[in-house]
Amino acid sequence: MDSMPTATGPRAGEAGGEQGRAVPPRPTNPMVTPLLTDLYQFTMTYAYWKAGKHQDRAVFDLYFRKNPFGGEYTVFGGLEECIRFIANFKFEVDDISFLRSVMPTCEDGFFEYLKAINCKDVEVYAIPEGSVVFPKIPLMRIEGPVAVVQLLETPFINLVNYASLVTTNAARHRLVSGKSKTLLEFGLRRAQGPDGGISASRCCYMGGFDATSNVAAGRLFGLPLRGTHSHAFVSSYMGPDEITDKALCRRDGSSTCQDFVSLVQTWLSKIQVMKSGVPNFCAVALALSDMGYKAIGIRLDSGDLAYLSTVARKFFCAIEEEFGVLDFGKMSITASNDLNEETIDALNKQGHEIDAFGIGTYLVTCYAQAALGCVFKLVEINNQPRIKLSEDVTKVSIPCKKRCYRLYGREGYPLVDIMTGDNEPPPKVGERILCRHPFSESKRAYVVPQNVEELLKCYWPGNSGISPPRSDVHNGTTSAELPSLKKSRERCLQQLEQMRPDHMRRLNPTPYKVSVSAKLYDYIHFLWLNEAPVGELQ
């Protein structure tokens, strides 16, 4: 878990819990407090308390119903911020005072109850952050007293929705660009406010970007920082005479060129002039080479990027051949100018010589899709399954506390994700299992998995939390530790590469199969028939 300083100060060094374990840092954004929720969460919590139901043990699933951007996969983000939130969940005195003013008819006892609330009795099971995930499969399963878990709904959805959407968008840009290209996130100035900018920088890095221009995000999350310069910097100089200090020391310190500008102008006179800034750059790069330095490259941010990058590359190669400057032809070419997934795909089809893409607006604002659409549904209370029914079958929930697995085939690709009841035996390698579509009777298939991966791990109470590690009720192991951001990024890239290509393609991707066990299928439909009203014809 990253323990970088946050806007409210680092908490990693504070003692807490029975074993004196460090409390995880507060959420990155100090506005993420128990009040960051919808009013009806408090009115429902009051109703639970008033009815004496507030301690009822509930299980909620957080999941989404449809993949974004017209694709067939999503990348999960936001888990660490959720764990930071519940690790520091506490109503302050001022919070209680405000709630009293909002809910003036509620008894004092209710506010005393709120004042004492924490998340020590809550358990969070989740798919690791950075994982490739699919609709209907719970990203998180939250268990605990129903009133407390109800208060987590809105902030959890808020923290997961945007993070998963941006991480997925970044992953899609990585896939269309290819593994060899450098991706730079330049979205801060176009992001939806400071939080959108900070969150996007972290999520884009996790989704496969290499660096950000966002200095604050670099400090908070340890992200690599990269940048170029604006037109204003160049146009602020009226001519070479404005450069007052013209001396440049050789890189090895052996000598100093007293008039580096004249050295640049000498090189410029040797280069055939073209109508662009490329010859000027080349003259500076050649002069720097004379002094033992290596220039990085150029940025193209307007015009026909495919054509201009090809012309620039030919120019670099011609200079290398004519003047014998090693690797001058490999000079980096970065492109920007409102790039997105479609324009990069078009550039690939046209052919280009671009090494790095600087992407901003379309990336961090998720211009192609406004939201992921996560939901938070009650699936069990006091060991009794609950199901949400709807005329729209996509909105019917899958009841019960569940375990989730990913089944792999002979070629190493994931074949299907399957949900089972909590008490069902897990799928076994080499053992035939029937996988059923949750709601369509005819959609079913037998699978003989070559590898089985359980998806949900216990992250709270966790090893870095205010409570000591506790045994995972599923398999007797201790709670999982949150991975570092770098590890989540590695997981994302590894899983993207592991998926079958037809699931990942941009046009007409093959839907990935999400299923339930035969036993869970039967139980879903038993509950559905029992709870659905029977109409009358007159």
Phi, psi and omega in degrees: 000130177293133178237052178283156177299143177246181182296338180258006179094147180292146178243001189299334183270355182282144178276152179192162176079172184295331184260008181071028182285155180291139175280133176302151179302158174295165175306149182305318179268120182294348177284348179279092181230173177301341178279350179281074183204176178273148182304322185294343174294322178287321179293323175293319179299319177298318181295319176301313182296316182297324182273000182073020181261358191297339179264000178303135183281120184239155175233125177241145172252135171253120182207177176232163188256339185211137178293147182275168172062024179070014182262189181234025175206161178220153175247128185282127175223161175104354184298313183301319180294325176296318180292321175301320183295309184287334178294334182244020184291117179195134175277125177278167181302317180295326177298314181296320179299317179295316181296326176299322181288331180280327184236067190292342183271355181282147183289158178301325182301327179294318181288329173295322176297313179300319183299329183268355185292137164216186186250026182293336180260011179263141173240136178238120173251135185210157168285140181303140179298140184093359180281149170282127187227169188221160183303151176077331179288127179300125171286324179218143170241123185245124181240142177161186177303132190302323182293321180291313182295326177301323179289345179272346188304299186297312179297322178297314179298317179300317184287331183270322186305300185291319182299316181291322180295312182292319179299319178296316179299318178296318180297322178295321176294323177297316182295318182287331181282327184097159185291334187277345184274147174271130180247126183243127179271116182242037193264358189305313185292341181253358183288160178281080176081173182301318181294320176299320180292314181294312181298317183297321181299315179297313184292322179295322176297316179297325181281000174121000176286156186266332185198170179227158172271352188280104185295318180298318178293325176300318179289315184295319190245001181070032182279145172297139181252137177217155177189169178243236172205164183267169176297330183300324182297316180291312185287350177289342177265125179279342180175172181300335183295339180283350177277107187277319180260101186261001182278147175218124178280141175301153183300325181274359177078007186284334181201174180228133172273117185285336180225080181295329180298319178295324177297319178297315182295327176297315178295320182299324179293340180272349186259134177297131186281137172232160185280071175192179178275000185298314178300322178298315177300315183298322179297317178295317182297321179292320178294319176298321178299321177300330183264008176090009180257161177237119177291153184274308182160195184238162172239131174254125182227021174197166178082194180280098188296322180296311181294313183295324179292323179293317179296316180298318180297317178298321179296316178299316182293323178295320178294318178300317182290319185285322186252356175069031179270112187302131175065015176297327179293343180265013179308137184289137176242117178254139179240143173221203178095071175052046179285151174210184184302317183292317182291325177293320177298319178295320177298320178299320181288327179285329188092128183208173179238030183277134179262331185217145178243129173260115189236135184229273192308304186292339181280303190280335178272353184049054187306327184281345179204131187286323185204160178278324178088041177293151176230164186224102191241138175288125181242349179197142173216131184050044178068011177254126182292146176233143181228138174264124179259150180203150173294335175271109188297335179293342181262000176287128182276161178258113190284172173082156167291130188234158168247147187233138183226152171248126183255131184252147179264187185298326183277000178092355179278147169295136180260318188197147168260137182230137175256138177232165172296154185301329184262002178285149175293145182289155174300148182242145177301131177081359182254126184295132180225140178272124179251126185240142170297138185301330189233350182250115187297326186276346182269103183203155181202147173271142178229136171248095187290142174266345175206145180232126179242121173281132190272320185272128176240152179278120179249347178209135352299141188236177183296335181255015187263186182282345176252155177292159178303143178234160184289136173289123185295342182283312190227011175077007180264162180284166182299150180281147174271144176294133179285161174292163178300321179298319179293321178295321177297315179298321179296317179301309182295322179294319181287325176300320180287334184280338183288152178295135187303326183290339174286336189258349185295155185287318183258129177049054179292150177284128178298138175279141186277129174240128190223175172232160176290162180300320181294316179292323177302311181299321182291320178303312185284333172297312178296319181303311181293323181291325187261342179286134179292146178264122182284166177235136177258133180235000000 
